[in-house]
Amino acid sequence: GAVRQITVERGRDPATATLLGFGGGGPMLAPLVAQELGISEVIIPVAPGGFSAWGMLNSDVVDDYARTIISLLDETPVTQLELVFEELESEALASLMEQGVNRDRATLIRQLELRYLGQEHALPITVGKPIDYKSIQEFFAQEHEKRYGHTMDSPIQVLNLRIRGIGAFDRPQLAEISDSCGGPELAEVDKSTAFCFTQRDMVPFKVYDRAKLGKGDSLYGPALIDEGTSVTVIHSKQKLTVDRYGNLLILTGA
């Protein structure tokens, strides 16, 4: 399925990766999917249902601005490109300031979208200051050969000028959880009979309250780790360990 598309179909061996199970349903499926793909380790983050929000808190502010100027690179005055870039940079910087980004933490990246005359698709090329047409042409040829396996003798055409404004913020830090207070047995809250895909049979699962698991706690499946918004399924012969930040580290036995 989806994991195969981003690994095997791209020439990557999934067994060399660690699978991250997040979202409300990810922790239910990740340990089994990993085992079937030969992935030995799975990580279930704290509050997996809100993991995407955590990603947002750890992301930079990014604003993109563009202006279309269709002309041959050699026939476009450098002053014209500089003027457009400066206007776009002013817009991007103003937007970042409005979003609370300090000037010293704002980065502006210039890009030209270029193509050979007659082509439909363009390649983005990062350019510096001052604009140097020779280096731009050389870099475009390198990127074109890297992407398509060849270069052309046709003139290079400018399609778009782009400015990417990036604003950096302080990242939140994960807090360490408390040490184990007597082992995972104290976190066991119930038992439930469910189908175990590794045994292909209905088997008893121990049910644990994730909030009661401490740093260093370790247990074997079959087990269910309940946290209200998500359930992590640990199958037979799989081992779970809680790290110092509360993440669940699962060894699948693959």
Backbone torsions as a table, in degrees:
resi	resn	phi	psi	omega
1	GLY	NA	-133.9	-174.8
2	ALA	-63.8	-40.2	-179.9
3	VAL	-64.9	-39.5	178.7
4	ARG	-62.5	-39.1	-178.6
5	GLN	-61.9	-34.7	-176.6
6	ILE	-96.7	3.0	178.5
7	THR	-125.6	-82.8	-174.0
8	VAL	-57.2	-43.8	-177.8
9	GLU	-70.4	-10.8	175.4
10	ARG	-109.6	14.1	177.4
11	GLY	78.3	20.4	-179.1
12	ARG	-108.5	142.7	179.3
13	ASP	-89.1	113.1	-178.2
14	PRO	-62.5	-22.7	-178.4
15	ALA	-65.7	-17.8	179.5
16	THR	-88.5	-1.9	-175.2
17	ALA	-105.6	166.4	169.4
18	THR	-111.8	132.5	-177.0
19	LEU	-92.3	129.7	177.4
20	LEU	-101.8	119.3	-179.6
21	GLY	-102.6	111.6	-179.3
22	PHE	-135.7	175.8	-172.4
23	GLY	87.4	173.2	-179.4
24	GLY	-65.8	-35.4	-176.0
25	GLY	-100.6	-16.7	-176.7
26	GLY	-55.5	-46.0	-179.2
27	PRO	-64.1	-22.5	177.3
28	MET	-72.2	-34.2	-171.8
29	LEU	-101.6	-30.8	-170.8
30	ALA	-56.7	-45.9	-178.4
31	PRO	-60.3	-37.5	179.8
32	LEU	-74.7	-44.1	178.4
33	VAL	-58.9	-43.2	-179.8
34	ALA	-61.8	-43.9	-179.0
35	GLN	-63.0	-41.4	-179.3
36	GLU	-68.0	-26.3	-179.4
37	LEU	-96.3	2.4	179.4
38	GLY	79.6	16.9	177.7
39	ILE	-85.1	126.1	-171.4
40	SER	-85.6	-21.3	-174.5
41	GLU	-133.0	140.0	176.8
42	VAL	-126.4	140.8	175.1
43	ILE	-117.1	127.1	173.4
44	ILE	-111.1	110.4	-176.2
45	PRO	-71.5	167.5	174.3
46	VAL	-63.6	137.6	179.9
47	ALA	48.2	62.3	-175.8
48	PRO	-60.1	-28.1	178.5
49	GLY	-65.0	-23.4	179.0
50	GLY	-109.0	17.7	-175.0
51	PHE	-64.1	-33.6	178.2
52	SER	-64.3	-36.5	177.4
53	ALA	-66.3	-37.7	176.2
54	TRP	-61.8	-38.3	177.0
55	GLY	-62.3	-38.9	177.9
56	MET	-63.2	-39.7	-179.9
57	LEU	-66.6	-22.1	-179.2
58	ASN	-101.1	12.2	-177.1
59	SER	-104.5	152.8	173.0
60	ASP	-79.7	159.1	170.1
61	VAL	-80.1	128.6	-179.2
62	VAL	-128.7	123.1	176.3
63	ASP	-120.0	133.0	178.6
64	ASP	-113.8	133.8	177.4
65	TYR	-128.0	142.2	-177.2
66	ALA	-144.3	153.9	173.3
67	ARG	-143.3	135.4	-177.8
68	THR	-87.7	128.1	173.1
69	ILE	-139.0	99.9	-178.0
70	ILE	-90.8	106.8	-179.9
71	SER	-161.7	161.4	177.0
72	LEU	-72.2	138.8	-176.8
73	LEU	-57.7	-45.7	-177.4
74	ASP	-65.4	-22.7	-176.7
75	GLU	-99.9	3.4	-178.7
76	THR	-100.7	119.0	-179.9
77	PRO	-60.7	138.8	177.2
78	VAL	-58.1	-36.8	-179.3
79	THR	-62.0	-33.8	178.6
80	GLN	-66.6	-44.5	178.7
81	LEU	-64.7	-42.1	179.7
82	GLU	-60.7	-41.7	-179.1
83	LEU	-62.9	-45.0	-179.8
84	VAL	-66.4	-43.7	178.5
85	PHE	-59.0	-43.1	-179.2
86	GLU	-64.3	-38.8	178.1
87	GLU	-65.4	-43.7	179.3
88	LEU	-66.5	-37.1	178.1
89	GLU	-64.0	-37.9	178.4
90	SER	-64.5	-41.6	178.8
91	GLU	-65.1	-45.2	-178.3
92	ALA	-64.5	-42.7	-178.6
93	LEU	-65.7	-41.0	178.4
94	ALA	-61.8	-40.4	179.3
95	SER	-64.6	-43.0	179.0
96	LEU	-63.6	-40.2	179.0
97	MET	-62.9	-40.0	179.4
98	GLU	-63.7	-26.7	-179.3
99	GLN	-91.3	9.5	174.1
100	GLY	87.9	15.7	179.5
101	VAL	-84.8	130.0	174.9
102	ASN	-70.7	146.1	-176.6
103	ARG	-58.4	-37.9	-177.7
104	ASP	-75.1	-4.7	177.2
105	ARG	-113.6	15.6	178.0
106	ALA	-104.5	134.7	178.1
107	THR	-122.7	133.8	179.1
108	LEU	-115.9	125.6	-177.9
109	ILE	-115.0	126.7	178.4
110	ARG	-91.8	137.7	176.2
111	GLN	-139.3	143.7	170.5
112	LEU	-112.6	133.1	172.4
113	GLU	-95.2	115.4	-173.5
114	LEU	-120.5	156.5	174.3
115	ARG	-154.9	160.2	172.5
116	TYR	-75.3	145.0	-178.7
117	LEU	-55.4	127.2	-179.3
118	GLY	101.5	-14.4	178.0
119	GLN	-81.0	160.0	177.7
120	GLU	-94.8	-40.4	-174.9
121	HIS	-98.0	150.1	-178.7
122	ALA	-118.2	158.0	176.8
123	LEU	-111.2	134.1	176.0
124	PRO	-78.9	129.4	-179.9
125	ILE	-123.1	123.2	177.5
126	THR	-76.0	131.8	-178.4
127	VAL	-121.5	153.5	-179.7
128	GLY	-106.4	-166.4	177.0
129	LYS	-119.7	136.0	-8.9
130	PRO	-73.4	165.4	179.6
131	ILE	-68.7	128.2	-179.1
132	ASP	-123.1	106.0	-175.9
133	TYR	-61.1	-38.0	-177.7
134	LYS	-63.0	-46.9	179.8
135	SER	-67.8	-34.0	177.3
136	ILE	-63.7	-45.4	179.8
137	GLN	-62.5	-41.9	-179.8
138	GLU	-66.2	-43.2	-178.9
139	PHE	-68.1	-38.6	177.9
140	PHE	-61.9	-43.8	179.3
141	ALA	-61.2	-40.8	178.8
142	GLN	-63.9	-45.1	-179.4
143	GLU	-67.2	-37.1	179.3
144	HIS	-65.6	-42.6	178.8
145	GLU	-67.1	-38.0	178.4
146	LYS	-64.2	-40.6	-177.1
147	ARG	-79.6	-43.6	-171.5
148	TYR	-113.8	-7.2	177.1
149	GLY	85.1	7.8	179.5
150	HIS	-160.6	166.0	170.9
151	THR	-120.8	174.5	-177.9
152	MET	-134.5	160.1	177.0
153	ASP	-90.6	-1.7	-177.7
154	SER	-68.1	155.3	176.3
155	PRO	-61.9	151.5	177.9
156	ILE	-90.6	132.2	-177.1
157	GLN	-111.3	136.0	174.1
158	VAL	-85.4	132.5	177.7
159	LEU	-109.9	-53.4	-178.3
160	ASN	-137.4	149.3	168.0
161	LEU	-107.0	133.9	-177.1
162	ARG	-130.1	146.0	170.5
163	ILE	-124.5	126.9	173.3
164	ARG	-107.0	116.7	177.0
165	GLY	-97.3	125.1	-177.8
166	ILE	-120.1	123.5	177.8
167	GLY	-111.9	124.5	-177.4
168	ALA	-94.5	138.2	175.1
169	PHE	-121.9	161.3	174.3
170	ASP	-65.7	139.4	-179.6
171	ARG	-89.9	140.6	174.0
172	PRO	-68.8	148.9	-178.5
173	GLN	-107.3	137.8	176.1
174	LEU	-70.2	137.2	177.4
175	ALA	-93.0	143.4	176.7
176	GLU	-75.7	146.0	179.8
177	ILE	-91.6	171.9	-179.0
178	SER	-72.4	154.9	175.8
179	ASP	-65.5	160.3	176.7
180	SER	-59.1	140.5	-179.7
181	CYS	-113.8	57.1	176.4
182	GLY	114.6	3.7	177.0
183	GLY	99.0	168.6	-176.3
184	PRO	-66.7	-17.5	179.9
185	GLU	-57.0	-32.8	-179.4
186	LEU	-72.5	-15.9	179.2
187	ALA	-95.1	-5.7	-179.7
188	GLU	-72.8	127.3	-175.4
189	VAL	-120.1	-14.1	-175.3
190	ASP	-169.3	174.7	170.9
191	LYS	-132.4	148.6	-178.6
192	SER	-149.0	140.4	176.3
193	THR	-92.7	126.3	-177.7
194	ALA	-147.0	167.1	-179.2
195	PHE	-79.2	126.3	177.2
196	CYS	-102.0	117.0	-175.6
197	PHE	-69.1	-25.7	179.3
198	THR	-76.3	-28.0	177.5
199	GLN	-98.6	-12.3	-178.3
200	ARG	56.2	45.3	-177.7
201	ASP	-162.2	162.3	173.8
202	MET	-77.3	125.7	-177.9
203	VAL	-137.6	159.2	176.7
204	PRO	-75.4	132.2	175.9
205	PHE	-111.4	134.0	169.5
206	LYS	-79.9	140.3	-179.2
207	VAL	-110.0	127.2	-178.4
208	TYR	-118.4	145.6	173.0
209	ASP	-87.4	114.4	-175.4
210	ARG	-59.4	-35.6	-177.6
211	ALA	-62.8	-20.4	-178.3
212	LYS	-95.8	-4.2	177.1
213	LEU	-80.5	136.7	-178.4
214	GLY	-109.8	171.6	178.8
215	LYS	-57.5	128.6	178.4
216	GLY	91.6	-10.4	177.3
217	ASP	-61.5	143.2	-177.8
218	SER	-141.6	142.0	179.7
219	LEU	-154.6	164.0	179.0
220	TYR	-113.4	153.1	175.4
221	GLY	-80.1	169.5	7.1
222	PRO	-78.0	134.3	-178.5
223	ALA	-153.9	153.7	175.0
224	LEU	-119.3	128.7	178.2
225	ILE	-106.6	107.1	-174.3
226	ASP	-97.3	134.4	174.7
227	GLU	-137.3	25.4	175.0
228	GLY	84.5	-59.1	-178.2
229	THR	-94.1	-3.9	-179.7
230	SER	-163.6	157.1	176.5
231	VAL	-130.8	127.7	176.1
232	THR	-97.1	128.7	-178.7
233	VAL	-101.8	118.1	176.4
234	ILE	-104.3	116.4	-175.9
235	HIS	-85.4	170.8	-179.6
236	SER	-54.4	138.3	178.2
237	LYS	71.3	2.0	174.0
238	GLN	-91.0	146.0	-177.0
239	LYS	-117.5	135.2	178.5
240	LEU	-114.1	137.2	173.5
241	THR	-132.7	140.7	178.3
242	VAL	-95.3	124.8	179.7
243	ASP	-86.5	-178.6	-172.3
244	ARG	-68.4	-17.0	178.4
245	TYR	-98.8	0.2	179.7
246	GLY	93.2	0.7	175.6
247	ASN	-69.1	146.8	176.3
248	LEU	-94.4	119.3	177.9
249	LEU	-103.3	119.0	-174.8
250	ILE	-114.9	124.5	172.8
251	LEU	-96.0	119.3	-172.4
252	THR	-83.2	-16.7	-175.6
253	GLY	82.3	6.6	-179.6
254	ALA	-74.2	NA	NA
